[in-house]
């Protein structure tokens, strides 16, 4: 009797976990790209000042 509601709840929790993981991965990728862009800009500035 409770199996069906519990299974539905389990599916919803798993879907929320997958969605959350996807969002966190996207945010982490964006943060990594911002860091990389800043690093590259810093290296370029050092190269320009060395000329």
PDB file of N, CA, C and O in Angstrom:
ATOM      1  N   UNK A   1       0.822  -1.193   0.000  1.00  0.00           N
ATOM      2  CA  UNK A   1       0.000   0.000   0.000  1.00  0.00           C
ATOM      3  C   UNK A   1       0.869   1.261   0.000  1.00  0.00           C
ATOM      4  O   UNK A   1       0.565   2.222  -0.708  1.00  0.00           O
ATOM      5  N   UNK A   2       1.936   1.263   0.782  1.00  0.00           N
ATOM      6  CA  UNK A   2       2.822   2.427   0.817  1.00  0.00           C
ATOM      7  C   UNK A   2       3.914   2.369  -0.239  1.00  0.00           C
ATOM      8  O   UNK A   2       4.613   3.357  -0.465  1.00  0.00           O
ATOM      9  N   UNK A   3       4.065   1.222  -0.885  1.00  0.00           N
ATOM     10  CA  UNK A   3       5.149   1.065  -1.854  1.00  0.00           C
ATOM     11  C   UNK A   3       5.086   2.089  -2.981  1.00  0.00           C
ATOM     12  O   UNK A   3       6.103   2.688  -3.330  1.00  0.00           O
ATOM     13  N   UNK A   4       3.925   2.291  -3.541  1.00  0.00           N
ATOM     14  CA  UNK A   4       3.803   3.197  -4.678  1.00  0.00           C
ATOM     15  C   UNK A   4       4.142   4.643  -4.292  1.00  0.00           C
ATOM     16  O   UNK A   4       4.924   5.278  -4.998  1.00  0.00           O
ATOM     17  N   UNK A   5       3.587   5.189  -3.202  1.00  0.00           N
ATOM     18  CA  UNK A   5       3.973   6.552  -2.817  1.00  0.00           C
ATOM     19  C   UNK A   5       5.465   6.671  -2.481  1.00  0.00           C
ATOM     20  O   UNK A   5       6.097   7.678  -2.799  1.00  0.00           O
ATOM     21  N   UNK A   6       6.019   5.643  -1.842  1.00  0.00           N
ATOM     22  CA  UNK A   6       7.445   5.685  -1.513  1.00  0.00           C
ATOM     23  C   UNK A   6       8.302   5.647  -2.771  1.00  0.00           C
ATOM     24  O   UNK A   6       9.323   6.329  -2.853  1.00  0.00           O
ATOM     25  N   UNK A   7       7.889   4.857  -3.740  1.00  0.00           N
ATOM     26  CA  UNK A   7       8.633   4.803  -4.999  1.00  0.00           C
ATOM     27  C   UNK A   7       8.568   6.147  -5.725  1.00  0.00           C
ATOM     28  O   UNK A   7       9.560   6.598  -6.297  1.00  0.00           O
ATOM     29  N   UNK A   8       7.399   6.779  -5.698  1.00  0.00           N
ATOM     30  CA  UNK A   8       7.256   8.092  -6.330  1.00  0.00           C
ATOM     31  C   UNK A   8       8.147   9.112  -5.626  1.00  0.00           C
ATOM     32  O   UNK A   8       8.812   9.918  -6.277  1.00  0.00           O
ATOM     33  N   UNK A   9       8.157   9.073  -4.303  1.00  0.00           N
ATOM     34  CA  UNK A   9       9.009   9.973  -3.532  1.00  0.00           C
ATOM     35  C   UNK A   9      10.484   9.712  -3.851  1.00  0.00           C
ATOM     36  O   UNK A   9      11.255  10.653  -4.040  1.00  0.00           O
ATOM     37  N   UNK A  10      10.867   8.463  -3.911  1.00  0.00           N
ATOM     38  CA  UNK A  10      12.241   8.068  -4.225  1.00  0.00           C
ATOM     39  C   UNK A  10      12.651   8.608  -5.596  1.00  0.00           C
ATOM     40  O   UNK A  10      13.754   9.131  -5.754  1.00  0.00           O
ATOM     41  N   UNK A  11      11.763   8.482  -6.589  1.00  0.00           N
ATOM     42  CA  UNK A  11      12.053   8.996  -7.930  1.00  0.00           C
ATOM     43  C   UNK A  11      12.232  10.512  -7.907  1.00  0.00           C
ATOM     44  O   UNK A  11      13.140  11.041  -8.548  1.00  0.00           O
ATOM     45  N   UNK A  12      11.372  11.209  -7.171  1.00  0.00           N
ATOM     46  CA  UNK A  12      11.473  12.669  -7.091  1.00  0.00           C
ATOM     47  C   UNK A  12      12.769  13.100  -6.409  1.00  0.00           C
ATOM     48  O   UNK A  12      13.422  14.047  -6.850  1.00  0.00           O
ATOM     49  N   UNK A  13      13.138  12.411  -5.343  1.00  0.00           N
ATOM     50  CA  UNK A  13      14.383  12.741  -4.645  1.00  0.00           C
ATOM     51  C   UNK A  13      15.578  12.499  -5.560  1.00  0.00           C
ATOM     52  O   UNK A  13      16.491  13.324  -5.615  1.00  0.00           O
ATOM     53  N   UNK A  14      15.583  11.394  -6.267  1.00  0.00           N
ATOM     54  CA  UNK A  14      16.682  11.105  -7.194  1.00  0.00           C
ATOM     55  C   UNK A  14      16.752  12.131  -8.317  1.00  0.00           C
ATOM     56  O   UNK A  14      17.840  12.543  -8.721  1.00  0.00           O
ATOM     57  N   UNK A  15      15.602  12.539  -8.818  1.00  0.00           N
ATOM     58  CA  UNK A  15      15.591  13.552  -9.882  1.00  0.00           C
ATOM     59  C   UNK A  15      16.121  14.877  -9.349  1.00  0.00           C
ATOM     60  O   UNK A  15      16.892  15.551 -10.032  1.00  0.00           O
ATOM     61  N   UNK A  16      15.725  15.254  -8.154  1.00  0.00           N
ATOM     62  CA  UNK A  16      16.228  16.490  -7.547  1.00  0.00           C
ATOM     63  C   UNK A  16      17.742  16.411  -7.351  1.00  0.00           C
ATOM     64  O   UNK A  16      18.447  17.397  -7.564  1.00  0.00           O
ATOM     65  N   UNK A  17      18.236  15.255  -6.952  1.00  0.00           N
ATOM     66  CA  UNK A  17      19.682  15.080  -6.772  1.00  0.00           C
ATOM     67  C   UNK A  17      20.409  15.203  -8.105  1.00  0.00           C
ATOM     68  O   UNK A  17      21.460  15.840  -8.183  1.00  0.00           O
ATOM     69  N   UNK A  18      19.860  14.602  -9.148  1.00  0.00           N
ATOM     70  CA  UNK A  18      20.490  14.705 -10.477  1.00  0.00           C
ATOM     71  C   UNK A  18      20.482  16.149 -10.966  1.00  0.00           C
ATOM     72  O   UNK A  18      21.484  16.639 -11.487  1.00  0.00           O
ATOM     73  N   UNK A  19      19.347  16.829 -10.797  1.00  0.00           N
ATOM     74  CA  UNK A  19      19.261  18.229 -11.220  1.00  0.00           C
ATOM     75  C   UNK A  19      20.237  19.099 -10.434  1.00  0.00           C
ATOM     76  O   UNK A  19      20.899  19.967 -11.001  1.00  0.00           O
ATOM     77  N   UNK A  20      20.322  18.864  -9.134  1.00  0.00           N
ATOM     78  CA  UNK A  20      21.246  19.628  -8.301  1.00  0.00           C
ATOM     79  C   UNK A  20      22.685  19.398  -8.707  1.00  0.00           C
ATOM     80  O   UNK A  20      23.480  20.336  -8.759  1.00  0.00           O
ATOM     81  N   UNK A  21      23.021  18.160  -8.994  1.00  0.00           N
ATOM     82  CA  UNK A  21      24.385  17.839  -9.437  1.00  0.00           C
ATOM     83  C   UNK A  21      24.697  18.542 -10.747  1.00  0.00           C
ATOM     84  O   UNK A  21      25.798  19.059 -10.934  1.00  0.00           O
ATOM     85  N   UNK A  22      23.729  18.560 -11.652  1.00  0.00           N
ATOM     86  CA  UNK A  22      23.914  19.214 -12.948  1.00  0.00           C
ATOM     87  C   UNK A  22      24.159  20.711 -12.759  1.00  0.00           C
ATOM     88  O   UNK A  22      25.039  21.290 -13.398  1.00  0.00           O
ATOM     89  N   UNK A  23      23.375  21.331 -11.877  1.00  0.00           N
ATOM     90  CA  UNK A  23      23.528  22.768 -11.624  1.00  0.00           C
ATOM     91  C   UNK A  23      24.892  23.056 -10.993  1.00  0.00           C
ATOM     92  O   UNK A  23      25.584  23.988 -11.403  1.00  0.00           O
ATOM     93  N   UNK A  24      25.274  22.261 -10.003  1.00  0.00           N
ATOM     94  CA  UNK A  24      26.566  22.482  -9.344  1.00  0.00           C
ATOM     95  C   UNK A  24      27.728  22.286 -10.312  1.00  0.00           C
ATOM     96  O   UNK A  24      28.719  23.014 -10.248  1.00  0.00           O
ATOM     97  N   UNK A  25      27.611  21.313 -11.200  1.00  0.00           N
ATOM     98  CA  UNK A  25      28.654  21.091 -12.202  1.00  0.00           C
ATOM     99  C   UNK A  25      28.762  22.290 -13.126  1.00  0.00           C
ATOM    100  O   UNK A  25      29.864  22.716 -13.469  1.00  0.00           O
ATOM    101  N   UNK A  26      27.626  22.834 -13.530  1.00  0.00           N
ATOM    102  CA  UNK A  26      27.622  24.004 -14.404  1.00  0.00           C
ATOM    103  C   UNK A  26      28.257  25.198 -13.706  1.00  0.00           C
ATOM    104  O   UNK A  26      29.055  25.919 -14.304  1.00  0.00           O
ATOM    105  N   UNK A  27      27.902  25.409 -12.433  1.00  0.00           N
ATOM    106  CA  UNK A  27      28.483  26.520 -11.681  1.00  0.00           C
ATOM    107  C   UNK A  27      29.981  26.333 -11.503  1.00  0.00           C
ATOM    108  O   UNK A  27      30.744  27.294 -11.608  1.00  0.00           O
ATOM    109  N   UNK A  28      30.405  25.112 -11.235  1.00  0.00           N
ATOM    110  CA  UNK A  28      31.828  24.831 -11.059  1.00  0.00           C
ATOM    111  C   UNK A  28      32.588  25.068 -12.362  1.00  0.00           C
ATOM    112  O   UNK A  28      33.694  25.607 -12.350  1.00  0.00           O
ATOM    113  N   UNK A  29      31.996  24.666 -13.480  1.00  0.00           N
ATOM    114  CA  UNK A  29      32.621  24.900 -14.785  1.00  0.00           C
ATOM    115  C   UNK A  29      32.761  26.395 -15.052  1.00  0.00           C
ATOM    116  O   UNK A  29      33.797  26.848 -15.539  1.00  0.00           O
ATOM    117  N   UNK A  30      31.721  27.159 -14.732  1.00  0.00           N
ATOM    118  CA  UNK A  30      31.760  28.604 -14.952  1.00  0.00           C
ATOM    119  C   UNK A  30      32.831  29.244 -14.072  1.00  0.00           C
ATOM    120  O   UNK A  30      33.557  30.128 -14.525  1.00  0.00           O
ATOM    121  N   UNK A  31      32.935  28.805 -12.821  1.00  0.00           N
ATOM    122  CA  UNK A  31      33.946  29.350 -11.916  1.00  0.00           C
ATOM    123  C   UNK A  31      35.346  29.017 -12.427  1.00  0.00           C
ATOM    124  O   UNK A  31      36.241  29.862 -12.384  1.00  0.00           O
ATOM    125  N   UNK A  32      35.535  27.804 -12.905  1.00  0.00           N
ATOM    126  CA  UNK A  32      36.835  27.404 -13.449  1.00  0.00           C
ATOM    127  C   UNK A  32      37.197  28.245 -14.670  1.00  0.00           C
ATOM    128  O   UNK A  32      38.348  28.655 -14.826  1.00  0.00           O
ATOM    129  N   UNK A  33      36.232  28.500 -15.520  1.00  0.00           N
ATOM    130  CA  UNK A  33      36.495  29.296 -16.717  1.00  0.00           C
ATOM    131  C   UNK A  33      36.832  30.741 -16.350  1.00  0.00           C
ATOM    132  O   UNK A  33      37.700  31.348 -16.978  1.00  0.00           O
ATOM    133  N   UNK A  34      36.157  31.301 -15.339  1.00  0.00           N
ATOM    134  CA  UNK A  34      36.481  32.659 -14.892  1.00  0.00           C
ATOM    135  C   UNK A  34      37.908  32.717 -14.353  1.00  0.00           C
ATOM    136  O   UNK A  34      38.647  33.658 -14.641  1.00  0.00           O
ATOM    137  N   UNK A  35      38.291  31.713 -13.573  1.00  0.00           N
ATOM    138  CA  UNK A  35      39.648  31.662 -13.027  1.00  0.00           C
ATOM    139  C   UNK A  35      40.670  31.568 -14.158  1.00  0.00           C
ATOM    140  O   UNK A  35      41.673  32.282 -14.160  1.00  0.00           O
ATOM    141  N   UNK A  36      40.407  30.684 -15.116  1.00  0.00           N
ATOM    142  CA  UNK A  36      41.322  30.499 -16.236  1.00  0.00           C
ATOM    143  C   UNK A  36      41.441  31.772 -17.062  1.00  0.00           C
ATOM    144  O   UNK A  36      42.539  32.153 -17.468  1.00  0.00           O
ATOM    145  N   UNK A  37      40.316  32.429 -17.310  1.00  0.00           N
ATOM    146  CA  UNK A  37      40.332  33.674 -18.075  1.00  0.00           C
ATOM    147  C   UNK A  37      41.150  34.733 -17.340  1.00  0.00           C
ATOM    148  O   UNK A  37      41.954  35.432 -17.956  1.00  0.00           O
ATOM    149  N   UNK A  38      40.953  34.855 -16.037  1.00  0.00           N
ATOM    150  CA  UNK A  38      41.721  35.818 -15.248  1.00  0.00           C
ATOM    151  C   UNK A  38      43.205  35.510 -15.264  1.00  0.00           C
ATOM    152  O   UNK A  38      44.031  36.418 -15.359  1.00  0.00           O
ATOM    153  N   UNK A  39      43.546  34.242 -15.174  1.00  0.00           N
ATOM    154  CA  UNK A  39      44.954  33.822 -15.206  1.00  0.00           C
ATOM    155  C   UNK A  39      45.580  34.178 -16.550  1.00  0.00           C
ATOM    156  O   UNK A  39      46.686  34.717 -16.601  1.00  0.00           O
ATOM    157  N   UNK A  40      44.879  33.879 -17.628  1.00  0.00           N
ATOM    158  CA  UNK A  40      45.391  34.173 -18.972  1.00  0.00           C
ATOM    159  C   UNK A  40      45.564  35.677 -19.153  1.00  0.00           C
ATOM    160  O   UNK A  40      46.562  36.120 -19.722  1.00  0.00           O
ATOM    161  N   UNK A  41      44.607  36.462 -18.678  1.00  0.00           N
ATOM    162  CA  UNK A  41      44.724  37.917 -18.790  1.00  0.00           C
ATOM    163  C   UNK A  41      45.930  38.423 -18.004  1.00  0.00           C
ATOM    164  O   UNK A  41      46.625  39.333 -18.455  1.00  0.00           O
ATOM    165  N   UNK A  42      46.182  37.840 -16.836  1.00  0.00           N
ATOM    166  CA  UNK A  42      47.347  38.232 -16.044  1.00  0.00           C
ATOM    167  C   UNK A  42      48.654  37.904 -16.745  1.00  0.00           C
ATOM    168  O   UNK A  42      49.586  38.708 -16.744  1.00  0.00           O
ATOM    169  N   UNK A  43      48.721  36.723 -17.343  1.00  0.00           N
ATOM    170  CA  UNK A  43      49.927  36.326 -18.080  1.00  0.00           C
ATOM    171  C   UNK A  43      50.123  37.235 -19.288  1.00  0.00           C
ATOM    172  O   UNK A  43      51.246  37.649 -19.576  1.00  0.00           O
ATOM    173  N   UNK A  44      49.049  37.547 -19.991  1.00  0.00           N
ATOM    174  CA  UNK A  44      49.154  38.440 -21.146  1.00  0.00           C
ATOM    175  C   UNK A  44      49.642  39.818 -20.720  1.00  0.00           C
ATOM    176  O   UNK A  44      50.461  40.424 -21.411  1.00  0.00           O
ATOM    177  N   UNK A  45      49.149  40.318 -19.592  1.00  0.00           N
ATOM    178  CA  UNK A  45      49.582  41.624 -19.098  1.00  0.00           C
ATOM    179  C   UNK A  45      51.070  41.596 -18.755  1.00  0.00           C
ATOM    180  O   UNK A  45      51.789  42.555 -19.039  1.00  0.00           O
ATOM    181  N   UNK A  46      51.532  40.512 -18.152  1.00  0.00           N
ATOM    182  CA  UNK A  46      52.958  40.394 -17.834  1.00  0.00           C
ATOM    183  C   UNK A  46      53.800  40.358 -19.105  1.00  0.00           C
ATOM    184  O   UNK A  46      54.871  40.961 -19.165  1.00  0.00           O
ATOM    185  N   UNK A  47      53.316  39.657 -20.107  1.00  0.00           N
ATOM    186  CA  UNK A  47      54.058  39.585 -21.370  1.00  0.00           C
ATOM    187  C   UNK A  47      54.110  40.947 -22.061  1.00  0.00           C
ATOM    188  O   UNK A  47      55.140  41.322 -22.622  1.00  0.00           O
ATOM    189  N   UNK A  48      53.009  41.680 -22.020  1.00  0.00           N
ATOM    190  CA  UNK A  48      52.986  43.013 -22.633  1.00  0.00           C
ATOM    191  C   UNK A  48      53.927  43.967 -21.903  1.00  0.00           C
ATOM    192  O   UNK A  48      54.604  44.776 -22.538  1.00  0.00           O
ATOM    193  N   UNK A  49      53.974  43.877 -20.582  1.00  0.00           N
ATOM    194  CA  UNK A  49      54.834  44.787 -19.813  1.00  0.00           C
ATOM    195  C   UNK A  49      56.308  44.428 -19.967  1.00  0.00           C
ATOM    196  O   UNK A  49      57.171  45.278 -19.750  1.00  0.00           O
ATOM    197  N   UNK A  50      56.609  43.194 -20.336  1.00  0.00           N
ATOM    198  CA  UNK A  50      57.999  42.773 -20.513  1.00  0.00           C
ATOM    199  C   UNK A  50      58.573  43.257 -21.840  1.00  0.00           C
ATOM    200  O   UNK A  50      59.791  43.278 -22.021  1.00  0.00           O
ATOM    201  N   UNK A  51      57.716  43.638 -22.753  1.00  0.00           N
ATOM    202  CA  UNK A  51      58.180  44.063 -24.093  1.00  0.00           C
ATOM    203  C   UNK A  51      58.746  45.438 -24.086  1.00  0.00           C
ATOM    204  O   UNK A  51      59.175  45.934 -25.128  1.00  0.00           O
TER     205      UNK A  51
END
